[in-house]
Amino acid sequence: MIDITNNLLDLSSAIIVVITATLLYFGKIIADTKVEKFEKTDLLINGLFFTLLFLMFPIALNIFFLQKNWIINIQLWIIVLFQLVLMSIYSRQYNSYKTIRKFNLESEYDSRFDKKITEIKENKPVIAKMINQKQDLLKQSLNLFDLIFRFFENQKVLLILSTAIFYSIMITIRYNLDILSITSIAILSFVNLSLIAIAYGTSTAYNPFSKITLIDGKSISGKTIKFGEFVYIVKGKKKYFINKDQIKTIEQNVMKTDDAKDEAKIKIQTN
């Protein structure tokens, strides 16, 4: 009886450790896309919300499919292809966010595009007519890429894809019992769920315009990328890493509008 009790306690402890590690893992991924500094409790709350919505709900939905026998045997290569395509899409999505959208460079690319088109028209009048015909199409193509990225950040799409990932795991376990297949799909699924957590975080990320006043009276203005032990500010082509202990005040826009022009600001006193 004592052995059974000890085994149950060990199992309970192991389950608690796994659940806590899962919540912290996904909470940390989401927190890394935000400007704010998150405490451990915040990580657990973020991780819990993501886990309930994008892990537990899809698992419960797939169990329901299994009970209703709504299971279709899909070839393993199709499952692998689906996982790889998903990984490719969300990897590119994350790179786009990290290199362009996080720094709000879309407007700069648009202005450079218009400037380059004008230069070509002036210097090469022979192809000016063709450019006039294709210019709208080129802009529409650029907008299409942005719409695709926005589509794959939509929470309903993320939920559907999470359900599809767990569906592929269930099919693999049911129809492909070899360890190699199950392990491969499990690894791909873990990577894709991590990328979905990043997409979920970036879909609501906001990098406000800030004015930082230092203890010595100097001030730096720019887009806030991260707030922690160091405040990470981007201004034009320059990046500033400012020790939080050197900061007197931080002023940020109240509304998510044009950061450079919005005059409504809130002052945050730092300790």
HELIX and SHEET records of a PDB file:
HELIX    1   1 ILE A    2  ALA A   31  1                                  30    
HELIX    2   2 LYS A   40  THR A   51  1                                  12    
HELIX    3   3 LEU A   52  MET A   56  3                                   5    
HELIX    4   4 PHE A   57  GLN A   67  1                                  11    
HELIX    5   5 LEU A   76  THR A   99  1                                  24    
HELIX    6   6 ARG A  101  PHE A  103  5                                   3    
HELIX    7   7 GLU A  106  ASN A  123  1                                  18    
HELIX    8   8 PRO A  125  ILE A  127  5                                   3    
HELIX    9   9 ALA A  128  PHE A  151  1                                  24    
HELIX   10  10 GLN A  155  TYR A  175  1                                  21    
HELIX   11  11 ILE A  179  SER A  203  1                                  25    
HELIX   12  12 LYS A  244  GLN A  246  5                                   3    
SHEET    1   A 6 LYS A 238  ASN A 243  0                                        
SHEET    2   A 6 PHE A 230  LYS A 235 -1                                        
SHEET    3   A 6 SER A 219  PHE A 227 -1                                        
SHEET    4   A 6 PHE A 209  LEU A 214 -1                                        
SHEET    5   A 6 ILE A 247  ASN A 253 -1                                        
SHEET    6   A 6 LYS A 265  GLN A 269 -1                                        
END                                                                             
